Amino acid sequence: MSDKVLLTGISGWIAKHTAIELLNLDFEVLGTVRNQSLIEQTKNTISKYAPKDKLSFVELDLL
């Protein structure tokens, strides 16, 4: 079983790079986004550099 990490703001530049490193180190990554429309774009970018089988997303309402 791999460790799980919550990565807030995963659609941002730094968080994407962090997610790639974590996934390549075999962590399970749960990323938060403010808008569901950002999920596909973020998933596509990350999948170019790391496996996405341990990547999941959740939309957060910050208001």
N, C-alpha and C positions, 0 to 999 in steps of 0.2 A: 504494500500500500504506500502510495506517495503522499507527501505532505501537501496540504492545500493552502493556497495563499489568496487573500482578497486584495485585489488591485483596484483602487478607486481611480476613476477618470481614465480608463484604459484607452479611450479614443485619442488621448493626447500623445504627442511625439515621444516624450520621455517614458511614459507608461507603456507604449507599444514596444519600445526597446527593452524595457524591464520584463515585460511579458515574454518576449522572445527568449531572453536569457533564462528565465524561470522554466519555461517549457522545455528548453534544450537541456536543462539540468533535471528534468523529469518531475517537476512540481506540477500539481494540479492548480490551474489558475481560474479564479472566478473574478471577472472584471465587471465594474459598474459603469453604466452610461446614463446620461440624463435623458437621452432620446433614443428610442429603439431604431430609428433610421440610421444610426451610427454603427450598429452591430455588424451588418454585412461588410461594410467598407473596412472596418477594423479587423474582422475575421480574415478577409482576403489579404490584407497587408501582412498580418502576422503569419498566415499560412505559407507565405513565400519563403520564410526563414526558419520556421519551427513547425513541428507537428501540432495539429489543432485538435487532436482527439481528447486532450485533457483541458480544453479551453471552453469555458461557459460564460454566459453573460446574465446580468440582471439590470433592469431599469430601475433607477431610484428617483423618486419625487422629492426634491430637496426643499420644497416649499411647505 
